[in-house]
Structure formats: structure tokens, C-alpha cells
Amino acid sequence: MDFAPYQSSPPENNRPWSPSQSNVASPRASLDNRRPYSPSQQQQRGGFASPPPLQHPQPQRSWQPTLPTLPGAGYASEAGAHVSEFDTSLGIRLDYEACLAYLILPPLGAIILLILERKSDFVRFHAWQSSLLFTVIFIIHLIFSWSTFFSWVIFIADLCLMGWLAVRAYRDADTLDRFEVPIFGQIASRILDDE
């Protein structure tokens, strides 16, 4: 029996069939009039035809050796190594992942994204910027927590800033442009360049 996730034929074709019903009447009349359990038995009686199994093509990545091929060539020669600026560690699209830095409970979500994301400098920049900016905004929330009015104004401004920065990160992902918030963006760029 094949347990592959995508099979060319349904597993009912490989299973042994149940013994055929005998002509002897059972002591319970309800058993004689029961419906078949399997769709394949329904097909044998001239019923409906089941649809073919779903075939989902999976993207296949070729394995690249990490050992040097030429003496002194290093671990990856320039002809065989392919590093894309749009690859991410989490397997999520670059633009979505950059938006998550601003939308998933900043600054906590941005810090988690900094821990998990290792490949994309674009995503790491937005995670650094989000964590720095929204940590300061959180401190401002704490300072003005005595006033209900100021707390609501800062909260609404916080939501607008989150949305605007997420949209900017989404739009800039095609060209990998970085939108820098005046002070925090420069600090995030310096931190990212030092990594």
C-alpha cells in the first residue's frame, strides 16, 4: 500500500473488498436495507462516480552542495550559488512578512520576527524599525496612562501608524526600498549594517 500524500489512484483500488452479501436474510431487517459504506461499492452498483484525487504539484528545490568544488573557491562558487533577496526563513512571502513586523502586536511581534527571520535583510530592517519605534510609543503610552483622552489619542495614532507602515512595507517589497521613519529608521539601518 502506498502512503504517499499525493497518490495517483484512490486507496480504495488497492484495498481488499469486503465479502459479498449472502442471500440469507439476516435476523435484523435493517441490515438488509443498509447503504454501502464505501463509495467504491456504490460505483459497482451503478451509482455516482467519485472525482479523481486532487493532484497538487509541489515546488521542488534542488539541493546545492556546500563543499568546495575547486581548490580555493570557498564553500559556494559564484556560478552554482543562488541567493535571492526575496527568500525568507519562514517561507512566507517577503511583502507579507514585512507587514507582519508592524501588524502582529508590535513591538513583541517584531522581536519574535527578529528571532525567527535570518535570511531577509528587508524583513529584518522592518522588524528592527518596528521594535524600536513601538517600544518608544509603548513607553509614551505608560507615561500618559493617567489621562484617558491622551491614551485614546495615542492609541488611535498608534493604529494609524501601524497601518501606514505596513502598507509602505508591502508596497516597497517589490523594489526592496526601505522607508525609514526619521530617527528609528536610521538606527535600524545602522543595527542591520552591523549584523
HELIX and SHEET records of a PDB file:
HELIX    1   1 PRO A   11  ASN A   13  5                                   3    
HELIX    2   2 ALA A   29  ASP A   32  1                                   4    
HELIX    3   3 PRO A   39  GLN A   44  1                                   6    
HELIX    4   4 LEU A   94  LEU A  103  1                                  10    
HELIX    5   5 LEU A  108  LEU A  116  1                                   9    
HELIX    6   6 ASP A  121  ILE A  143  1                                  23    
HELIX    7   7 THR A  148  ASP A  172  1                                  25    
HELIX    8   8 PHE A  184  ASP A  194  1                                  11    
END                                                                             
